[in-house]
Amino acid sequence: MSVRKIVLHPDPVLKEKCAPVRAFDEELATLVRDMAETMYAAPGVGLAAPQVGVTKRVFVADVRDEDPTGEGKLRVFVNPEIIKREGEVVWEEGCLSIPEVREEIKRAEKIVVRAFNEKGEPFELEADGLLSVCIQHENDHLDGVLMFDRMSPLKRKYALKRYLRMLERGEIPKDEPDDRECRRIG
């Protein structure tokens, strides 16, 4: 296992629509392990494959803050499909590929997602709260959709301008994981 470099916006790989996974093999298992290690090191609660430069429909999530035991559980989603959305919630989100930006994003409050795990076993999961938001955020990455795309035009303009200015000034670390205590959605 190894921590991979997280791709930062405006890298074009983040805007690509990812290809479905066809082989549930050792290459996929290695990718999943590396993504999990990268997500935990960042620290984040989710990470999608394009965020480490791989255009495959895979993401990992662990929203341990919602686990009563505090231990959390790594969840792997391969070829995910959100098949049901219900309600509406506004959640302040951050993104490992857009460090230092946090904005309120409107999402479905509850979802049902159908996917495969890293072994190719199908599953269906109902989610709400942070897990629901995380799944929707990461699934957006697989379609080349970023947080900026979910903001109102005015908020997007302001947030993008601020982010690019910070990037230009070198205020955003490009190679080191963020050491702040907050955990960000991938």
CYANA upper distance limits for C-alpha pairs under 8 A (distance plus 0.5 A):
  1 MET  CA     30 THR  CA      7.48
  1 MET  CA     33 ARG  CA      6.43
  1 MET  CA     34 ASP  CA      5.73
  1 MET  CA     37 GLU  CA      7.63
  2 SER  CA     33 ARG  CA      8.35
  2 SER  CA     34 ASP  CA      5.67
  2 SER  CA     37 GLU  CA      7.09
  2 SER  CA     38 THR  CA      7.85
  3 VAL  CA     34 ASP  CA      6.30
  3 VAL  CA     35 MET  CA      7.79
  3 VAL  CA     37 GLU  CA      6.13
  3 VAL  CA     38 THR  CA      5.01
  3 VAL  CA     41 ALA  CA      7.87
  4 ARG  CA     34 ASP  CA      7.13
  4 ARG  CA     35 MET  CA      7.74
  4 ARG  CA     38 THR  CA      6.33
  4 ARG  CA     52 VAL  CA      6.82
  5 LYS  CA     38 THR  CA      8.30
  5 LYS  CA     52 VAL  CA      6.58
  5 LYS  CA    175 ASP  CA      7.17
  6 ILE  CA     38 THR  CA      8.38
  6 ILE  CA     51 GLN  CA      6.03
  6 ILE  CA     52 VAL  CA      5.51
  6 ILE  CA     53 GLY  CA      8.23
  6 ILE  CA     96 LEU  CA      7.74
  6 ILE  CA     97 SER  CA      7.00
  6 ILE  CA    175 ASP  CA      8.28
  7 VAL  CA     11 ASP  CA      7.24
  7 VAL  CA     14 LEU  CA      8.23
  7 VAL  CA     50 PRO  CA      8.17
  7 VAL  CA     51 GLN  CA      5.56
  7 VAL  CA     52 VAL  CA      6.10
  7 VAL  CA     53 GLY  CA      6.86
  7 VAL  CA     97 SER  CA      6.33
  8 LEU  CA     51 GLN  CA      8.01
  8 LEU  CA     96 LEU  CA      8.21
  8 LEU  CA     97 SER  CA      4.83
  8 LEU  CA     98 ILE  CA      6.56
  8 LEU  CA    174 LYS  CA      8.01
  9 HIS  CA     14 LEU  CA      7.47
  9 HIS  CA     97 SER  CA      6.30
  9 HIS  CA     98 ILE  CA      6.38
 10 PRO  CA     14 LEU  CA      8.00
 11 ASP  CA     15 LYS  CA      8.41
 12 PRO  CA     16 GLU  CA      7.42
 13 VAL  CA     50 PRO  CA      6.81
 13 VAL  CA     53 GLY  CA      6.91
 13 VAL  CA     55 THR  CA      7.87
 13 VAL  CA    144 GLY  CA      8.49
 14 LEU  CA     50 PRO  CA      6.34
 14 LEU  CA     51 GLN  CA      7.16
 14 LEU  CA     53 GLY  CA      8.45
 14 LEU  CA    141 HIS  CA      7.35
 14 LEU  CA    144 GLY  CA      6.12
 14 LEU  CA    145 VAL  CA      8.22
 14 LEU  CA    146 LEU  CA      8.13
 15 LYS  CA    141 HIS  CA      8.25
 15 LYS  CA    143 ASP  CA      7.97
 15 LYS  CA    144 GLY  CA      4.35
 15 LYS  CA    145 VAL  CA      6.82
 15 LYS  CA    146 LEU  CA      8.08
 16 GLU  CA     55 THR  CA      7.75
 16 GLU  CA    142 LEU  CA      8.19
 16 GLU  CA    143 ASP  CA      7.20
 16 GLU  CA    144 GLY  CA      5.22
 17 LYS  CA     55 THR  CA      7.80
 17 LYS  CA    142 LEU  CA      6.33
 17 LYS  CA    143 ASP  CA      4.87
 17 LYS  CA    144 GLY  CA      5.51
 18 CYS  CA     50 PRO  CA      8.10
 18 CYS  CA     55 THR  CA      5.08
 18 CYS  CA     56 LYS  CA      5.38
 18 CYS  CA     57 ARG  CA      5.93
 18 CYS  CA    142 LEU  CA      5.75
 18 CYS  CA    143 ASP  CA      6.73
 18 CYS  CA    144 GLY  CA      8.02
 19 ALA  CA     55 THR  CA      6.72
 19 ALA  CA     56 LYS  CA      5.47
 19 ALA  CA     57 ARG  CA      6.38
 20 PRO  CA     56 LYS  CA      6.41
 20 PRO  CA     57 ARG  CA      5.70
 20 PRO  CA     79 ASN  CA      6.25
 21 VAL  CA     56 LYS  CA      6.55
 21 VAL  CA     57 ARG  CA      6.63
 21 VAL  CA     58 VAL  CA      8.17
 21 VAL  CA     78 VAL  CA      7.46
 21 VAL  CA     79 ASN  CA      6.91
 23 ALA  CA     28 LEU  CA      8.00
 24 PHE  CA     28 LEU  CA      6.49
 24 PHE  CA     29 ALA  CA      8.04
 24 PHE  CA    118 GLU  CA      6.94
 24 PHE  CA    119 LYS  CA      6.41
 24 PHE  CA    120 GLY  CA      6.29
 25 ASP  CA     29 ALA  CA      6.86
 25 ASP  CA    119 LYS  CA      8.32
 26 GLU  CA     30 THR  CA      6.53
 27 GLU  CA     31 LEU  CA      6.73
 28 LEU  CA     32 VAL  CA      6.66
 28 LEU  CA    118 GLU  CA      7.46
 29 ALA  CA     33 ARG  CA      6.72
 29 ALA  CA    118 GLU  CA      6.81
 30 THR  CA     34 ASP  CA      6.57
 31 LEU  CA     35 MET  CA      6.50
 32 VAL  CA     36 ALA  CA      6.63
 32 VAL  CA     58 VAL  CA      8.46
 32 VAL  CA     59 PHE  CA      8.35
 32 VAL  CA     60 VAL  CA      7.77
 32 VAL  CA     76 VAL  CA      7.97
 32 VAL  CA    118 GLU  CA      7.81
 33 ARG  CA     37 GLU  CA      6.76
 34 ASP  CA     38 THR  CA      6.52
 35 MET  CA     39 MET  CA      6.50
 35 MET  CA     47 LEU  CA      7.22
 35 MET  CA     48 ALA  CA      8.28
 35 MET  CA     49 ALA  CA      7.80
 35 MET  CA     52 VAL  CA      8.05
 35 MET  CA     59 PHE  CA      8.42
 35 MET  CA     60 VAL  CA      7.50
 36 ALA  CA     40 TYR  CA      6.70
 36 ALA  CA     47 LEU  CA      8.16
 36 ALA  CA     60 VAL  CA      6.92
 36 ALA  CA     61 ALA  CA      8.42
 36 ALA  CA     74 LEU  CA      8.13
 37 GLU  CA     41 ALA  CA      6.60
 38 THR  CA     42 ALA  CA      6.64
 38 THR  CA     43 PRO  CA      8.44
 39 MET  CA     43 PRO  CA      6.22
 39 MET  CA     44 GLY  CA      5.66
 39 MET  CA     45 VAL  CA      7.28
 39 MET  CA     46 GLY  CA      6.85
 39 MET  CA     47 LEU  CA      6.35
 39 MET  CA    186 GLY  CA      8.05
 40 TYR  CA     44 GLY  CA      6.50
 40 TYR  CA     45 VAL  CA      8.05
 41 ALA  CA    177 PRO  CA      7.28
 42 ALA  CA     96 LEU  CA      7.92
 42 ALA  CA    177 PRO  CA      5.29
 42 ALA  CA    178 ASP  CA      6.45
 42 ALA  CA    179 ASP  CA      8.01
 43 PRO  CA    177 PRO  CA      7.94
 43 PRO  CA    178 ASP  CA      7.76
 43 PRO  CA    179 ASP  CA      8.26
 43 PRO  CA    181 GLU  CA      8.44
 43 PRO  CA    182 CYS  CA      8.20
 43 PRO  CA    183 ARG  CA      5.95
 43 PRO  CA    184 ARG  CA      7.34
 44 GLY  CA     96 LEU  CA      7.48
 44 GLY  CA    183 ARG  CA      5.19
 44 GLY  CA    184 ARG  CA      4.94
 44 GLY  CA    185 ILE  CA      5.95
 44 GLY  CA    186 GLY  CA      6.52
 45 VAL  CA     61 ALA  CA      5.99
 45 VAL  CA     62 ASP  CA      5.61
 45 VAL  CA     63 VAL  CA      5.90
 45 VAL  CA     64 ARG  CA      8.43
 45 VAL  CA    134 CYS  CA      7.77
 45 VAL  CA    183 ARG  CA      6.77
 45 VAL  CA    184 ARG  CA      6.41
 45 VAL  CA    185 ILE  CA      5.50
 45 VAL  CA    186 GLY  CA      6.97
 46 GLY  CA     59 PHE  CA      7.65
 46 GLY  CA     60 VAL  CA      6.00
 46 GLY  CA     61 ALA  CA      4.59
 46 GLY  CA     62 ASP  CA      6.84
 46 GLY  CA     63 VAL  CA      8.37
 46 GLY  CA    134 CYS  CA      6.85
 46 GLY  CA    135 ILE  CA      8.40
 46 GLY  CA    138 GLU  CA      7.22
 46 GLY  CA    184 ARG  CA      8.09
 46 GLY  CA    185 ILE  CA      5.59
 46 GLY  CA    186 GLY  CA      4.91
 47 LEU  CA     51 GLN  CA      7.23
 47 LEU  CA     59 PHE  CA      6.10
 47 LEU  CA     60 VAL  CA      5.97
 47 LEU  CA     61 ALA  CA      7.07
 47 LEU  CA     96 LEU  CA      8.25
 47 LEU  CA    138 GLU  CA      7.00
 47 LEU  CA    185 ILE  CA      7.71
 47 LEU  CA    186 GLY  CA      4.72
 48 ALA  CA     52 VAL  CA      7.98
 48 ALA  CA     57 ARG  CA      8.43
 48 ALA  CA     58 VAL  CA      6.52
 48 ALA  CA     59 PHE  CA      4.58
 48 ALA  CA     60 VAL  CA      6.97
 48 ALA  CA    138 GLU  CA      6.07
 48 ALA  CA    139 ASN  CA      8.17
 48 ALA  CA    141 HIS  CA      6.84
 48 ALA  CA    142 LEU  CA      7.43
 48 ALA  CA    186 GLY  CA      7.10
 49 ALA  CA     53 GLY  CA      7.05
 49 ALA  CA     54 VAL  CA      5.55
 49 ALA  CA     55 THR  CA      6.73
 49 ALA  CA     56 LYS  CA      6.58
 49 ALA  CA     57 ARG  CA      7.44
 49 ALA  CA     58 VAL  CA      6.03
 49 ALA  CA     59 PHE  CA      6.34
 49 ALA  CA    142 LEU  CA      8.11
 50 PRO  CA     54 VAL  CA      5.15
 50 PRO  CA     55 THR  CA      5.57
 50 PRO  CA     56 LYS  CA      7.58
 50 PRO  CA    141 HIS  CA      7.48
 50 PRO  CA    142 LEU  CA      7.49
 51 GLN  CA     96 LEU  CA      8.44
 51 GLN  CA     97 SER  CA      6.97
 51 GLN  CA    141 HIS  CA      8.41
 51 GLN  CA    186 GLY  CA      8.30
 55 THR  CA    142 LEU  CA      8.13
 56 LYS  CA    142 LEU  CA      7.93
 57 ARG  CA     78 VAL  CA      6.36
 57 ARG  CA     79 ASN  CA      5.54
 57 ARG  CA     80 PRO  CA      7.70
 57 ARG  CA    142 LEU  CA      6.18
 58 VAL  CA     76 VAL  CA      7.95
 58 VAL  CA     77 PHE  CA      6.15
 58 VAL  CA     78 VAL  CA      5.02
 58 VAL  CA     79 ASN  CA      6.76
 58 VAL  CA     80 PRO  CA      8.09
 58 VAL  CA    142 LEU  CA      7.99
 59 PHE  CA     76 VAL  CA      6.60
 59 PHE  CA     77 PHE  CA      5.83
 59 PHE  CA     78 VAL  CA      7.21
 59 PHE  CA    138 GLU  CA      6.94
 59 PHE  CA    139 ASN  CA      8.09
 60 VAL  CA     74 LEU  CA      7.39
 60 VAL  CA     75 ARG  CA      6.12
 60 VAL  CA     76 VAL  CA      5.11
 60 VAL  CA     77 PHE  CA      6.65
 61 ALA  CA     74 LEU  CA      6.32
 61 ALA  CA     75 ARG  CA      5.69
 61 ALA  CA     76 VAL  CA      7.13
 61 ALA  CA    131 LEU  CA      8.46
 61 ALA  CA    134 CYS  CA      7.72
 61 ALA  CA    135 ILE  CA      8.05
 62 ASP  CA     72 GLY  CA      6.56
 62 ASP  CA     73 LYS  CA      5.99
 62 ASP  CA     74 LEU  CA      5.28
 62 ASP  CA     75 ARG  CA      6.66
 63 VAL  CA     67 ASP  CA      7.69
 63 VAL  CA     72 GLY  CA      6.76
 63 VAL  CA     73 LYS  CA      7.85
 63 VAL  CA    130 LEU  CA      7.39
 63 VAL  CA    131 LEU  CA      6.69
 64 ARG  CA     70 GLY  CA      6.20
 64 ARG  CA     71 GLU  CA      6.48
 64 ARG  CA     72 GLY  CA      4.16
 64 ARG  CA     73 LYS  CA      7.06
 65 ASP  CA     70 GLY  CA      6.82
 65 ASP  CA     72 GLY  CA      7.70
 66 GLU  CA     70 GLY  CA      8.06
 66 GLU  CA     72 GLY  CA      8.22
 66 GLU  CA    130 LEU  CA      7.96
 67 ASP  CA     71 GLU  CA      7.21
 67 ASP  CA     72 GLY  CA      6.00
 75 ARG  CA    117 ASN  CA      8.44
 76 VAL  CA    116 PHE  CA      8.29
 76 VAL  CA    117 ASN  CA      5.90
 76 VAL  CA    118 GLU  CA      6.92
 77 PHE  CA    115 ALA  CA      6.17
 77 PHE  CA    116 PHE  CA      6.39
 77 PHE  CA    117 ASN  CA      6.11
 77 PHE  CA    118 GLU  CA      7.94
 78 VAL  CA    115 ALA  CA      6.14
 78 VAL  CA    116 PHE  CA      5.44
 78 VAL  CA    117 ASN  CA      6.33
 78 VAL  CA    118 GLU  CA      7.13
 79 ASN  CA    115 ALA  CA      6.10
 79 ASN  CA    116 PHE  CA      7.01
 80 PRO  CA    113 VAL  CA      7.09
 80 PRO  CA    114 ARG  CA      6.16
 80 PRO  CA    115 ALA  CA      4.71
 80 PRO  CA    116 PHE  CA      7.56
 80 PRO  CA    139 ASN  CA      7.71
 81 GLU  CA    113 VAL  CA      6.07
 81 GLU  CA    114 ARG  CA      5.74
 81 GLU  CA    115 ALA  CA      6.75
 82 ILE  CA    111 ILE  CA      7.35
 82 ILE  CA    112 VAL  CA      6.35
 82 ILE  CA    113 VAL  CA      4.76
 82 ILE  CA    114 ARG  CA      6.79
 83 ILE  CA    111 ILE  CA      7.99
 83 ILE  CA    112 VAL  CA      6.18
 83 ILE  CA    113 VAL  CA      6.19
 83 ILE  CA    114 ARG  CA      7.31
 84 LYS  CA    111 ILE  CA      5.82
 84 LYS  CA    112 VAL  CA      5.49
 84 LYS  CA    113 VAL  CA      7.67
 85 ARG  CA    108 ALA  CA      6.17
 85 ARG  CA    109 GLU  CA      7.94
 85 ARG  CA    110 LYS  CA      6.37
 85 ARG  CA    111 ILE  CA      5.04
 85 ARG  CA    112 VAL  CA      7.25
 86 GLU  CA    108 ALA  CA      6.15
 86 GLU  CA    109 GLU  CA      6.43
 86 GLU  CA    110 LYS  CA      5.59
 86 GLU  CA    111 ILE  CA      6.73
 87 GLY  CA    108 ALA  CA      5.91
 87 GLY  CA    109 GLU  CA      5.41
 87 GLY  CA    110 LYS  CA      6.94
 88 GLU  CA    106 LYS  CA      7.36
 88 GLU  CA    107 ARG  CA      6.23
 88 GLU  CA    108 ALA  CA      4.98
 88 GLU  CA    109 GLU  CA      5.13
 88 GLU  CA    110 LYS  CA      8.36
 89 VAL  CA    106 LYS  CA      6.27
 89 VAL  CA    107 ARG  CA      5.96
 89 VAL  CA    108 ALA  CA      6.47
 89 VAL  CA    109 GLU  CA      5.47
 90 VAL  CA    104 GLU  CA      6.52
 90 VAL  CA    105 ILE  CA      5.92
 90 VAL  CA    106 LYS  CA      4.93
 90 VAL  CA    107 ARG  CA      6.74
 91 TRP  CA    104 GLU  CA      5.69
 91 TRP  CA    105 ILE  CA      5.96
 91 TRP  CA    106 LYS  CA      7.05
 91 TRP  CA    107 ARG  CA      8.04
 91 TRP  CA    133 VAL  CA      8.06
 92 GLU  CA    102 ARG  CA      6.77
 92 GLU  CA    103 GLU  CA      5.67
 92 GLU  CA    104 GLU  CA      4.54
 92 GLU  CA    105 ILE  CA      6.66
 93 GLU  CA    102 ARG  CA      5.89
 93 GLU  CA    103 GLU  CA      6.07
 93 GLU  CA    104 GLU  CA      6.58
 93 GLU  CA    105 ILE  CA      7.08
 93 GLU  CA    147 MET  CA      8.48
 93 GLU  CA    184 ARG  CA      7.51
 93 GLU  CA    185 ILE  CA      7.04
 94 GLY  CA     98 ILE  CA      7.82
 94 GLY  CA     99 PRO  CA      7.72
 94 GLY  CA    100 GLU  CA      8.11
 94 GLY  CA    101 VAL  CA      6.43
 94 GLY  CA    102 ARG  CA      5.10
 94 GLY  CA    103 GLU  CA      7.35
 94 GLY  CA    184 ARG  CA      5.54
 94 GLY  CA    185 ILE  CA      6.13
 94 GLY  CA    186 GLY  CA      7.98
 95 CYS  CA     99 PRO  CA      6.62
 95 CYS  CA    101 VAL  CA      7.81
 95 CYS  CA    102 ARG  CA      8.20
 95 CYS  CA    147 MET  CA      8.01
 95 CYS  CA    184 ARG  CA      6.17
 95 CYS  CA    185 ILE  CA      5.72
 95 CYS  CA    186 GLY  CA      5.34
 96 LEU  CA    184 ARG  CA      6.88
 96 LEU  CA    185 ILE  CA      7.25
 96 LEU  CA    186 GLY  CA      5.41
 97 SER  CA    186 GLY  CA      7.56
 98 ILE  CA    163 TYR  CA      8.08
 99 PRO  CA    172 ILE  CA      7.30
 99 PRO  CA    178 ASP  CA      8.37
100 GLU  CA    163 TYR  CA      7.86
100 GLU  CA    172 ILE  CA      7.86
101 VAL  CA    159 ALA  CA      7.45
101 VAL  CA    163 TYR  CA      7.34
103 GLU  CA    151 MET  CA      8.48
104 GLU  CA    151 MET  CA      8.48
105 ILE  CA    147 MET  CA      8.08
105 ILE  CA    150 ARG  CA      6.92
105 ILE  CA    151 MET  CA      7.03
106 LYS  CA    150 ARG  CA      7.99
107 ARG  CA    133 VAL  CA      7.13
107 ARG  CA    136 GLN  CA      8.01
108 ALA  CA    132 SER  CA      8.19
108 ALA  CA    133 VAL  CA      8.08
109 GLU  CA    128 ASP  CA      6.38
109 GLU  CA    129 GLY  CA      7.27
109 GLU  CA    132 SER  CA      7.38
109 GLU  CA    133 VAL  CA      8.09
110 LYS  CA    126 GLU  CA      7.82
110 LYS  CA    127 ALA  CA      6.19
110 LYS  CA    128 ASP  CA      4.97
110 LYS  CA    129 GLY  CA      7.87
110 LYS  CA    132 SER  CA      6.59
111 ILE  CA    126 GLU  CA      6.29
111 ILE  CA    127 ALA  CA      5.92
111 ILE  CA    128 ASP  CA      7.04
111 ILE  CA    132 SER  CA      6.66
112 VAL  CA    124 GLU  CA      7.40
112 VAL  CA    125 LEU  CA      6.04
112 VAL  CA    126 GLU  CA      4.89
112 VAL  CA    127 ALA  CA      6.79
113 VAL  CA    124 GLU  CA      6.14
113 VAL  CA    125 LEU  CA      5.84
113 VAL  CA    126 GLU  CA      7.04
113 VAL  CA    127 ALA  CA      8.43
114 ARG  CA    122 PRO  CA      7.90
114 ARG  CA    123 PHE  CA      6.37
114 ARG  CA    124 GLU  CA      4.88
114 ARG  CA    125 LEU  CA      7.03
115 ALA  CA    122 PRO  CA      6.23
115 ALA  CA    123 PHE  CA      6.13
115 ALA  CA    124 GLU  CA      6.93
116 PHE  CA    120 GLY  CA      5.80
116 PHE  CA    121 GLU  CA      5.65
116 PHE  CA    122 PRO  CA      4.68
116 PHE  CA    123 PHE  CA      6.37
117 ASN  CA    121 GLU  CA      5.94
117 ASN  CA    122 PRO  CA      7.02
117 ASN  CA    123 PHE  CA      7.96
127 ALA  CA    131 LEU  CA      6.45
127 ALA  CA    132 SER  CA      5.36
128 ASP  CA    132 SER  CA      5.01
128 ASP  CA    133 VAL  CA      7.91
129 GLY  CA    133 VAL  CA      7.00
130 LEU  CA    134 CYS  CA      6.43
131 LEU  CA    135 ILE  CA      6.58
132 SER  CA    136 GLN  CA      6.77
133 VAL  CA    137 HIS  CA      6.57
134 CYS  CA    138 GLU  CA      6.57
134 CYS  CA    185 ILE  CA      6.50
134 CYS  CA    186 GLY  CA      8.20
135 ILE  CA    139 ASN  CA      6.39
136 GLN  CA    140 ASP  CA      6.60
137 HIS  CA    141 HIS  CA      7.20
137 HIS  CA    146 LEU  CA      8.49
137 HIS  CA    147 MET  CA      8.14
137 HIS  CA    185 ILE  CA      7.78
137 HIS  CA    186 GLY  CA      7.86
138 GLU  CA    142 LEU  CA      7.29
138 GLU  CA    185 ILE  CA      8.36
138 GLU  CA    186 GLY  CA      6.90
139 ASN  CA    143 ASP  CA      7.33
140 ASP  CA    144 GLY  CA      6.86
140 ASP  CA    145 VAL  CA      5.36
140 ASP  CA    146 LEU  CA      7.13
141 HIS  CA    145 VAL  CA      5.77
141 HIS  CA    146 LEU  CA      6.70
145 VAL  CA    149 ASP  CA      6.70
146 LEU  CA    150 ARG  CA      7.60
147 MET  CA    151 MET  CA      7.28
148 PHE  CA    156 ARG  CA      5.91
148 PHE  CA    159 ALA  CA      8.19
148 PHE  CA    160 LEU  CA      7.75
149 ASP  CA    156 ARG  CA      7.88
151 MET  CA    155 LYS  CA      6.39
151 MET  CA    156 ARG  CA      5.82
152 SER  CA    156 ARG  CA      6.43
153 PRO  CA    157 LYS  CA      6.58
154 LEU  CA    158 TYR  CA      6.82
155 LYS  CA    159 ALA  CA      6.42
156 ARG  CA    160 LEU  CA      6.26
157 LYS  CA    161 LYS  CA      6.52
158 TYR  CA    162 ARG  CA      6.64
159 ALA  CA    163 TYR  CA      6.53
160 LEU  CA    164 LEU  CA      6.56
161 LYS  CA    165 ARG  CA      6.60
162 ARG  CA    166 MET  CA      6.74
163 TYR  CA    167 LEU  CA      6.67
164 LEU  CA    168 GLU  CA      6.59
165 ARG  CA    169 ARG  CA      6.76
166 MET  CA    170 GLY  CA      6.73
166 MET  CA    171 GLU  CA      5.57
166 MET  CA    172 ILE  CA      6.66
167 LEU  CA    171 GLU  CA      6.43
167 LEU  CA    172 ILE  CA      5.92
173 PRO  CA    177 PRO  CA      7.96
173 PRO  CA    178 ASP  CA      7.79
